[in-house]
Structure formats: C-alpha cells, structure tokens
Amino acid sequence: MSPGDLPDWAAWLVSALALAGAGISLVGAVGLIRLKTFYERVHAPTLGATLGMAMILAASIVYFSAADGRPVLRDLLIGLFLTVTTPITLILLGRAAAYRDRSDGNANAPPDP
C-alpha cells in the first residue's frame, strides 16, 4: 500500500499525531533556551522529548498498521527504550551537576540529601 492509498482517517490521525509530537518537542527545546538555571533547563527537554516521542511513535504505529492491514507494534520497543533511558539520563545529569555545585561551594546548589 502506498501513502496515497492510506485511508483518510488514518492519514489525518497520523498527521495530527506527528505534528503534535513535533510541536511538543519544540516546546521542550524552547524551554531549554528560555529557562535560566541548569536545574530548570534539564526538565523541559526531558518532558518534551518523552511526550513528543510517544506521539510520533503513535503516528508511526498507526501509519504502518493501516498500511499493512494488521497491528504493527515493533515501534513500541523504541518507545520503551527511550522512556526508560531519558529519565535515567536526567537523574544522572542532575546528580553530577549537584555534586559539582556542592564541591565548588555554589550557594545555589541543591541541599545534600
């Protein structure tokens, strides 16, 4: 099945999900630029990337399922991997930055747990 043969409902749904996912990812990128401290900046791209990725993967699942005429769920593995690794990266970056700030004696460092 070519993209022109995709049912209208699927084409609209894929377009809406892909555009919404791209928009949410863009909001996360803008948050990275606009927020002031590292600890504020690290959250916006993480949340934007996770939700944006989920919507884009949903668009991919709908597209390939409609094109093949059967459920295609292999993209869920990508989503699972990214959903697990993105928060872990956030935690590791935050802890490394907090350790650095505490070692440097920065007054804005988060308190030691």
C-alpha positions as MATLAB code, in Angstrom:
seq = 'MSPGDLPDWAAWLVSALALAGAGISLVGAVGLIRLKTFYERVHAPTLGATLGMAMILAASIVYFSAADGRPVLRDLLIGLFLTVTTPITLILLGRAAAYRDRSDGNANAPPDP';
ca = [
       0.000    0.000    0.000;
       1.417    3.389   -0.962;
       0.926    6.551    1.118;
      -1.763    7.670   -1.327;
      -3.782    4.520   -0.577;
      -3.894    5.166    3.171;
      -7.473    5.620    4.460;
      -8.411    9.238    5.139;
      -8.984    8.677    8.851;
      -5.516    7.154    9.215;
      -3.851    9.928    7.214;
      -5.482   12.598    9.379;
      -4.643   10.789   12.598;
      -1.026   10.225   11.568;
      -0.683   13.874   10.563;
      -2.225   15.132   13.810;
      -0.085   12.868   15.993;
       3.138   13.665   14.139;
       2.521   17.429   14.204;
       1.500   17.376   17.872;
       4.592   15.346   18.765;
       6.844   17.709   16.834;
       5.172   20.711   18.491;
       5.644   19.288   21.984;
       9.285   18.512   21.231;
       9.698   22.082   20.000;
       8.219   23.425   23.248;
      10.790   21.366   25.158;
      13.590   22.799   23.024;
      12.332   26.342   23.588;
      12.236   25.633   27.328;
      15.894   24.664   27.129;
      16.699   28.081   25.710;
      14.431   30.221   27.893;
      14.918   28.756   31.352;
      17.765   30.219   33.390;
      19.449   27.592   35.571;
      20.690   24.140   34.674;
      18.247   22.516   37.084;
      15.306   24.252   35.388;
      16.643   23.601   31.895;
      17.059   19.888   32.300;
      13.332   19.230   32.810;
      11.809   20.898   29.737;
      13.671   18.900   27.057;
      13.244   15.670   29.008;
       9.486   16.035   29.294;
       9.140   17.413   25.758;
      11.261   14.643   24.284;
       9.384   11.896   26.102;
       5.868   13.075   25.259;
       6.843   14.185   21.736;
       8.488   10.824   21.090;
       5.400    8.993   22.325;
       3.130   10.906   19.950;
       5.452   10.471   16.961;
       5.752    6.739   17.684;
       1.963    6.524   17.932;
       1.779    8.147   14.490;
       4.251    5.577   13.168;
       2.289    2.685   14.666;
      -0.986    3.958   13.172;
       0.614    4.530    9.765;
       2.258    1.126    9.450;
      -0.733   -0.690   10.958;
      -3.111    0.951    8.473;
      -0.712    0.420    5.564;
      -0.101   -3.264    6.369;
      -3.681   -4.029    7.401;
      -2.536   -5.618   10.672;
      -1.245   -4.292   14.002;
       2.426   -3.345   13.789;
       3.823   -2.892   17.274;
       7.594   -3.104   16.731;
       7.893    0.660   17.369;
       6.869    0.047   20.969;
      10.390   -1.264   21.600;
      11.810    2.114   20.582;
       9.340    3.848   22.870;
      10.177    1.531   25.756;
      13.910    2.101   25.350;
      13.571    5.892   25.152;
      11.067    6.055   28.005;
      13.474    4.167   30.260;
      16.708    5.902   29.253;
      15.550    9.545   29.152;
      14.639    9.851   32.870;
      17.789    7.951   33.862;
      19.859   10.440   31.890;
      18.031   13.305   33.620;
      18.811   11.833   37.044;
      22.478   11.255   36.240;
      22.935   14.762   34.821;
      21.181   16.321   37.809;
      23.256   14.403   40.325;
      26.511   15.215   38.546;
      25.634   18.909   38.410;
      24.580   18.949   42.072;
      27.831   17.250   43.099;
      29.838   19.753   41.073;
      27.950   22.703   42.539;
      28.354   21.432   46.105;
      32.071   20.776   45.559;
      32.557   24.299   44.194;
      30.682   25.795   47.160;
      27.957   27.287   44.962;
      25.275   28.900   47.138;
      22.527   27.891   44.673;
      23.392   24.189   44.890;
      20.579   21.897   45.972;
      20.838   20.686   49.584;
      22.725   17.493   50.310;
      20.237   14.632   50.905;
];
